[in-house]
Amino acid sequence: MARTGDRVWLQQARKGWLVLAQGALWLAGILGGFLLPPPVGILASDEKTWLRLGQFIMAVVLGLLFFVSRRWRQPRHALWWSGTALLFLAAAVAMFFRYQQLTLAWTANYAGQRTVIGSVLTPLGQADTLRNPGISCDELIMDFAGKTEDVWTRNSINHRRLILAATYISCLPLFTICLIAVVQAVACGAQGAQEPGHKRRTPDPVRRTRQARR
């Protein structure tokens, strides 16, 4: 009996996770229309890892929101969901522009692509900047044929790269909550609009008969 119960629970868990994963893919398709592409500076081999992490986070957030939406789905909750959507929209937009700001500040152009730069120069990078005062980051990378680790230390480059990736990933659950909150607010509002303001009185057949006799 215990094994049978475990199997049933496992099957239900798989079905539930499949639904959440499909919902995460649906949201990723919507957000991918305007959200930035995978974090700049991430290697091609690591790109899928970050995308899957983002989808996993969205699936978990969807599961939690499904539980919350089941408890707060009355028409009186429409205003609460609307406020939640506005709050997370503001946070998501702020995080989005923060990522844009960091991208412009922590990347340089080389061969038509954005490359993450570090914050600490190597001895070779310091020597080049001393020989060429006022040289730009794009020119520095050009002098070293695109080898950024010869200009900046690897630790400083990886530190900025991870911050950029974390900022991008943080946008996903914020936009997810905002979108689901809007959908729930519309559903609660529509449910309230369908409810009649007052009930129509059902005519009493006995009273109608008496009036006809009079």
N, C-alpha and C positions, 0 to 999 in steps of 0.2 A: 504493500500500500504506500509506503514511504517513497519507494522508487517511482511508482506511478505518479504520485503527487509532484515529485521533483521534475519528472519529465513534462508534465502538464505546465508547471510553472516555467520551465525552460522554453517550451514552445510559445507560451504567451509572451515571455520576455523577448524572444526573437521577433515575434510579430510586432510587438510594440516598438522595438528599436528600429525595425524596418520602416515603419510608418514615420518615425521621427527622422530617420536618415533621408527618406524621400522628401519630407518637409524641409530639411536643411538644404538639400539640393535645389529645391524650388526657390527658397529664399536666396541662395547663392546666385542663382540665375538672375533674380530681380536686382540684387545688390550689385552684381557684376556689370550691370548696365551703366552705372555711374560711379561706383566705388573704384578706387585705384587698383591697378593690377597687383600681382604679388610683390612683396617688398623689394625695393631696389637693392642691389648688392647681394641678394641671395643667389647662391649657386644653382645651376639648373638641376642638379641632383637633389637639392634640398627644397626646391620649389613645391613639389607635390606634398612634401611633409607638412609644410606650413599651411597649404590649402586644406589638407585633411584635418589638421588641427582646428582650423577655422570652422570646418563643417561639423566636427565633433562638438565644439563649443556651442554652435547654433542648435544642434540636436538636443543637447542637454538643456539649453535655455527653453527650447520649444516644449520639452517635457514638463518643466516647471511651470511654464505659462499655461499649459493645458490643464494642469491641476488647479491653478489659481482661477482660470476662466470658468471651470466647472462650479466653483464656489461663488463667484461674483459674476453672475450672468443675468441679473434682474435689471429692469429698466432704470431703477434708481442708481445703478452702478455705471451708467453711461458717462456721467460727468466725471466720475473717478477715473475711468479708462481714458477719457479725453485728456485729463490733466497729466496722466502718466505718459501718454503719447507725446505731449508737448515737452515734458521734462526730458524724456530720453531723446527726443529729436534735437533739443538744444545741446545735450551732452554729446550726441553722435556727431553733429555738425562741428562742434568745437574740437573733438578728437580728430575729425577728418582734416580740418584746416591745420591742426597741430602737426599732423603727419606731412601735410604739404609743406609746411614751414621747415620741418626738419629735413625733408627731402632736398629742398633748395639749399639749405645751409650745409648739409653733410654729404653732398654728392658733387661730383664734377663731371664734365663732359669729356669723353674720350672716344673717338671713332664713332660719333653719333649715338653713344649709349651713356646712361648715367652710371657712374661708378662711385661706390662709397669711399670716402676719404677718412683718415684718422684725425686725431687731435694732438698727437705727439710725433714730432719729426724724428726720423732716424739721423745718425751722423751724416749720411749721404745727402739726405734732404736738407739738413741744416747748412751743409756746405754749399749746396746749390742755391739756397735762398740768400746766403751771404754774397755769393758771386753775382746774383741777379736780384737786387733789392726791388721789392714791389712786384715780383713775379706772381702770376695768378696760379690757382690750383690746376686749372686746365693745362697751363703751360708746363707746370711741374710734372704732371703725369706724362705729357708729351715728351719731355726730356728723358724720362725713364722708360719710354716705350710701353706705357700702360701698366707697368709693374708698381702698383700702389704700395706694396709692402717694402719696396726699396725707399719710398719717400716717407711713409708713416709707419709706426710700429704696428705689428699684427694685432696686439691686444687692443689698441685704441680703435683700429678699424673694426674688429669683431664686436667691441663694446657698442659702437654706434650702430652697427648692423643689427644687433639684437634689439636695441631700443627702437629702431625703425620697424622691425618685424613685430615687436610687441604692440607698438602704436597702431599698426595696421590691423592686427588681430583684434585689438580692443574695439575697433569700430564695428566689427561684425555683430557681437551680442547687443550693442547699443541700438543699432539699426533694426535688429531682429525684434527686440522688445517694443520699439516704437511702432513697427509695422503691425505686429500682432495686437498691440493695444488699440490702434486705429480700427482694425477689423472688429475687435470685440466691442468697441464703442459704437460702431455703426450697427452691429447686431443688437446690442442692448437698446439703442435708440429706435430701431425699427420695430422691435418687440413692443416697446412702449407706445409707439404710434398705432399699432394694430389693435391695442386694447381699447374698447369703447369707453367713453367718458361716463356714460351711465347706461344702465340696463333698461331696455324697453319693457314696459309692463305687459304681461300676458293677459289678454282679455279673458274675463271670467264668463264662462258659458251660462251659468245660472243667472248672473246679473243681466246679461244680454237678453235672456228669455223673458225676465220680468219686465224689462223696458219695452220689449216688443208687445207684451200683453197690455201694457198701459196705453 
